[in-house]
Amino acid sequence: MLVLEGISLIVILILQFKAYWRSITEIAELKGLFPVREIGPEAVLFLDDDPIALYSFGAILKDAGYEVRCVESTELFSSQVDEFLPNLIILDIRLGNTDGRKICNELKLNMATRNIPIVMLTALSHEEISEMECEADAIIGKSLESANLLLTVGVLLKNQVFSEYI
């Protein structure tokens, strides 16, 4: 009997939290304080001009349970940030017509996006990476070794959750 009462209490608390969260997000959106994403899988926005990398890394992240949106064009990227409201962004450094580090630094200067963790993917050497200052939260090599990517993404998303309450 105590077990059923305990389970009932947990269910009630979860429902109350969902209602509380919904009311907070509605107020924040109405006041225009910040765009709010519904609770669900963590959203990852991935920009790379290489369709093979987009497919490969996108599949790895989707298989790990993330909601992933892949973008191949820098022209479409900023509208996707506003529309998709990602919890984390992955950028390639070398993007045909621009440098991913420049996009990263612009995102970190923007009040609406500065707290979104950004992972830079690259095939560049350490010397080439350090040629331009970058505000990314992590820089990792382009390798189909999924463990490093998943570990980095997981750690940054957990840190983001904790930093929101500090």
N, C-alpha and C positions, 0 to 999 in steps of 0.2 A: 504494500500500500504506500509506503514512504517513497519507493522508487517512482510510482506513478505520479505522486504529488511533486516530486523533484523534476520529473520530465515536464509536467504541466507548467511549472514555474519557469523552466528554461524556455519553453515555447512562448509563454506570455512575454518574457523579457525580450526575446528575439522580435516578436511582433511589435512591441513598444519601441524598440530601437529602430526598426524599419520605418515606423510612422514618424518618429522623431527626426530621423535622417531625411525623410521625404520633405518634412516641413522646413527643415534648415535649408535644404537645397532649393526649394521653391522660393523662399525668401531671398536667398542669395541671388538667384537668377532674376527675380523681379526687380531687385535693387541694382542689378547689373554689376554686382561685386566681382563675380568671376563665373566663367562658364563651368557648369557642373555636369559630370558624366554619371550616368546611372551606375549603381553597384552591379558588377558582373565581372567577367574575366578581365584581367589587366589588358589594356589596349596598347599595342606597339605600332608606331608608324615607322616605316622603313623606306629610306630614300637611297636608291642606287641606280646608276644608269646601265648597269649590267643585268640583263634579264635572267641570266643563269644564277647570279648571286641572289637576286630577289626571290627567285623560285626556291633555291636551296635553303637559304636562311629563313625565308618565310615559312617553308614547310617544317623546318626544325622547331621554330617558335610555335606554330599552330599545333604541332604534335605534343608540345609541352603544355598546351592548354591556354595559350595567349590568343587574344583576338588581334589579328595582324592585318594591317593595310599596307600594301606595297605600292610605292610610287616610283616611276621611272623617269619623271621629268621634274626639273627644278621649278618650272613654270607652274606646275600643278601643286607643288608641295605646300605653299603657305595656305592655300584654301583648304587643303586636307588637314592641316594642323587645326584650323578654326572649326572645321566640320566634324572631325573625328575625335577631337579632345583626347589625345593620347596620354597615357600614363608614363610613357617612355618613348624616346625617339632614337632611331639608329640611322646614322648618316655615313655614307662612303666619303672618304676625303677627296678622292679624285672623281669629280663629276664633270664630264665633258666640257661644259661652258663655264663652270665656276668651281670654287674650292669649298668642300664641305665644312672646313674649319671656319670659313667666313659666315656661312649659314648658321653654324653653331653659335658663334659669337653674337650674331644678330638676335638669335632666339634668347640667349642669356641676358641681353640688354632690354628685352621686352618684358614689361611687368606681367603680362598674361602668360608668358611661357618660360620665364627665368627659372622656375622651380621644377620644370620637367627634366628628369635625368636624360642626358644625351650620351650615347655610346658612338664613338667613331670607329669605323671599320677601315682597315687599310692593308695594302700590300707594300706600302712604302717602308724604307729602312728607318731606323731610329733617327738618323741624322736628318733625313728628309722631313720626318714628322716634326722635328723641333725647329724647322726653319720658320714656322709661323706660329705665333702664340695662339693657343686654343683653350677655350673655357669648358671643354667637354668633361664629363664626369668620369669617363673611361675611354681609353683607346686600346683596341685589340686588333691583332693581326687577322687578315682574311684567311681563314683556314676552315675547312669543312669539319674540323673537330668541334662538335657541338657543345661539349662539356664546358669549355671556356666561355662561350657565348651565353649559354644558359645560366651559368654561375654568375657572370657579370650582371646580366639582366635581373636575375633574382635578387642579388644583393642590393642593387640600386633601387629596385622597387620597394624592398623592405625598408631601406633607409629613408625613402621618400615618405612612406607611411608614418614612420617614427618622427621625422622632422616636421610633419604637419601638426603634431601635438605638442611641440616644444615652443 
